[in-house]
């Protein structure tokens, strides 16, 4: 706001002596054409019988001077005066209509003492040709206008007869419109109509009005005349009137941001307090509809209005103390006078004032800087032309002629660049939309990020990425520095069909995985999380997606605090090699645990898991117990897959097994990431029979299954664990949901009671 006041102060200093409350006389300079009506009228009739002194002749004179001329014409601006700061000339262009009637007659008969008479006859008649060459001058410095009559000459025929014999005849005898060359008057203080009249008494101006009145000079005392035929006998006036209405040039200002259709805003991830990119704005004063105008602007103002102030630069950076300063602003270093189109420039954060010298300007420029990848605002450009109200510009080629030009180019009601929407075919979607349906998953729409948030984008390894609005997307912070972990994340990405971004730095996601902390416009209304993947420092034998307090067992990313990958374990995790570098024994737990953060459950839940088989020396019977206690012994009958006996070591020896059951974690499609493959023993039913399994030799896991149907060793001939526990489990691809809006949705609660 401060910059606007600075510009206002400079404008007031430039105003000069124009009075408050009166219309600026410079308004007359905007006329390009005048529609004028001029009249020339006279009606004089008379007669006199008199004796001429000196000669004694007896004379009789009669006269009739009648004029009635009306001319409607156009005056157009003299191009040589265009651009002059206070002066304009307008020359006759054409007559639109005219009526002409001139009938001046003077008859004089004188008889001398011998009785000889002499008759003189003067006649002046029009030729039916209207006069031309009217002109107008306007001088706003002294607030006057002048009408020029030189060359305005009605065409007539003039004849002098003596005793009915023509002694002088001129066809095309030009008379003057006015006895004077100019008529100078004050410009009106309001409105723009120029009208008035001049009146010329015949007794004073007869000799310059009609040659038919030349005989009155004999009685004109001003030149020593003594005849009774005095101009004092003439009582009429030649009356000239005028009415001129301007044709004011309609002006407009068109605004053109550079590369408008393709431009999208950017921030600066390397230097967050510096601009990301710029746009050069151009404004042009023109005739309405196009064309070079006669007038020039003295000043252009470029103003930023309704500017966004989104936190940070994008949705996830910076996380600490994100700035909420305006996302678009003008910078002095990018707006010097030499690049502005003017002579003087005043630059503020939200306005640039471009001022011209006495010659004025038709175009002006300003450069606006962007500080956010989702920056938006509106540009309002105002041109100031002397004598006119401020002219607010509109977007070039915009049929709606919007006064506030949106930056970037976007639809009404949206702040997303059209080019981005068009690229993905989502022009019909609102900024708040979050309804992607690919992959379909559990049929919950969206990925937790609205269309605007996907457009504004994210910081990933200090690169900016705008999301793809046609698919659901997921962020993973991988804290395990091993390229083979990345390969497993990519496998998850391929199998899930999600857009997975896994190159986040630690300052691009919060410690608990929040990704949309810098929300503002078109906020989804809920926090949306990514997944933090790290290596557990202590071996536990299993990897785990650590749940948030009060969350469902397996739901969207917001239901988990982090994924902990165990450094070792049967069929799981990672091994530590003397504490130095990592190598994998099995990496499928990476995709498996990420899936738990995306609402995907196991194929079943009732596997007893770790068990100990032992031979009791007291009764020589086989028993099964939990590994942490042998007080709860269950008698068992272990056999191998072919029905043969299984030998258990003598006490205190024992056999550690991983016990599984049908429709448990090992059931269903053996190619699915959610399928367990750690089992070494099987309990088929509630009997005491236990089956010691041959090696499973499972295939690599590479998919998320689409049904509960068993495959591999879960079908004939081995028929180990059967189908997944339907309807709650299996069809893992149909369970995927990453939208934290549905974290507590009952559809994600797939618990069931084990038999």
Buried (B, 14 or more C-beta within 10 A) or exposed (E): EEBBEBBEEBBEEEEEEEEEEEBBBBBBBBBBBBBBBBBBBBEBEBEBEBEBEEEEBBBBBBBBBBBBBBBBBBBBBBEEBBBBBBEBBBBBBEBEEBEBEBBBBBBBBBBEEEEEBEBBBBBBBBBEEBBBBBBBBBBBEEBBBBBBBEBBBBBBBBBBBEEEEEEEEEEEBBBBBBBBEEBEBEBBEEEBEBBBEBEBBBBBBBBBBBBBBEBBBBBBEEEEBEBBBBBEBBEBBBBBBBBBBBBBBEBBBBBBBEEBEEBBBBBBBEEBEEBBBBBBBBBBBBBEEEEEBBBBBBBBBBBBEEBBBBBBBBBBBBBEEBBEEBBBBBBEEBBEEEBBBBBBBBBBBBBBBBBBEEEBBBBBBBBBBBBBBBBBBBBBBBBBBBBBEEBBBBBBEBEEEBBBBBBBBBBEEBBBBBBBBEEBEBEEBBBBBBEBEEBBBBEBBBBBBBBBBBBBBBBBEEEBBBBBBEBBBBBBBBBBEBEBBBEBBEBBBEBBBBBBBBBBEEEBBBEBBBBBBBBBBBEBEBBBBBBBBBBBEEBBBBBBBBBBEEBBBBBBBBBBBBBBBBBBBBBBBBBBEEEEEBEBEBBBBBBBBBBBBBBBBBBBBBBBBBBBBBBBEEEEEBBBBBEEEBEEBEEBEBBEBEEEEBEBEEEEEBBEBBBBBBBBBBBBBBBBBBBBBBBBBBBBEEEBBBBBBEEBEBEEBEBBBEBBBBBBBBBEEBEBBBBBBBEBBBBBBBBBBBBBBBBBBEBBBBEBEEE
